[in-house]
């Protein structure tokens, strides 16, 4: 698995995961570094973000409808282009 996995789940899969019951995180447009101590899975509801892994990894674009998994130990830079709103779960 790469450090960032992005896919488009069906609504049935979202329901099976229980993703719509996960907490919500929001962030206005900004750029900041982040390191994941634990793996995170999130379902993006609104916004547009580019996540660039440290060490020269390819930037990853995420937006509404994306189910994203970030690997534990990933260090990256988040560039929030349009305010993001997402459900998230660690572990």
C-alpha positions in Angstrom: 0.0 0.0 0.0 1.2 3.5 -0.8 1.2 6.1 2.0 -2.0 7.7 0.6 -4.8 5.6 -0.9 -7.7 7.4 -2.6 -10.8 5.8 -4.0 -14.5 6.5 -4.7 -16.7 4.2 -2.5 -20.3 3.4 -3.3 -22.9 4.7 -1.0 -23.5 1.1 0.2 -19.8 0.8 1.2 -19.9 4.1 3.0 -22.9 2.7 4.9 -21.1 -0.5 5.7 -18.1 1.4 7.1 -20.4 3.6 9.2 -18.4 6.6 7.9 -21.3 9.1 8.2 -21.3 8.5 12.0 -17.6 9.3 12.3 -16.6 12.7 13.8 -16.3 15.7 11.4 -13.2 17.8 10.9 -13.1 21.2 9.1 -10.3 23.5 8.0 -10.3 26.8 6.2 -7.9 27.4 3.3 -4.4 27.1 4.6 -1.1 25.2 4.3 0.4 23.2 7.1 2.7 20.2 7.9 1.1 17.1 9.4 2.4 13.7 10.6 0.1 10.7 11.1 0.9 8.8 14.4 -1.9 6.4 13.5 -3.5 5.5 10.2 -6.5 7.6 9.3 -9.4 6.9 7.0 -11.6 9.8 6.0 -14.5 10.5 3.7 -14.3 14.0 2.2 -17.7 15.8 2.1 -16.6 19.3 0.8 -13.5 21.1 -0.3 -10.4 20.5 -2.2 -6.9 19.6 -0.9 -3.5 18.7 -2.2 -1.5 16.4 0.2 2.2 16.2 -0.6 4.3 13.5 1.2 7.7 14.6 2.6 10.7 13.2 0.8 9.6 13.9 -2.8 6.4 11.8 -3.0 3.8 12.7 -5.7 1.2 15.2 -4.6 -2.3 13.7 -4.1 -5.5 15.7 -4.9 -8.6 14.9 -2.8 -12.1 16.2 -3.0 -15.8 15.5 -2.3 -16.7 11.8 -2.4 -13.1 10.5 -1.9 -12.4 7.9 0.7 -8.8 8.4 1.7 -6.5 6.3 3.8 -3.3 7.9 5.2 -0.6 5.4 6.5 0.7 5.6 10.0 4.0 7.4 10.1 3.3 9.6 7.0 4.7 13.1 7.2 3.2 15.5 4.6 2.1 19.0 3.8 -1.6 19.8 3.5 -2.6 22.6 1.1 -6.3 23.3 1.6 -7.5 25.1 -1.5 -11.2 25.1 -0.7 -12.5 24.8 2.9 -12.6 21.1 3.7 -15.2 19.1 5.7 -14.6 15.4 6.2 -15.6 12.5 8.4 -12.5 10.8 9.9 -11.5 7.7 11.9 -8.1 6.8 13.3 -6.7 3.3 13.6 
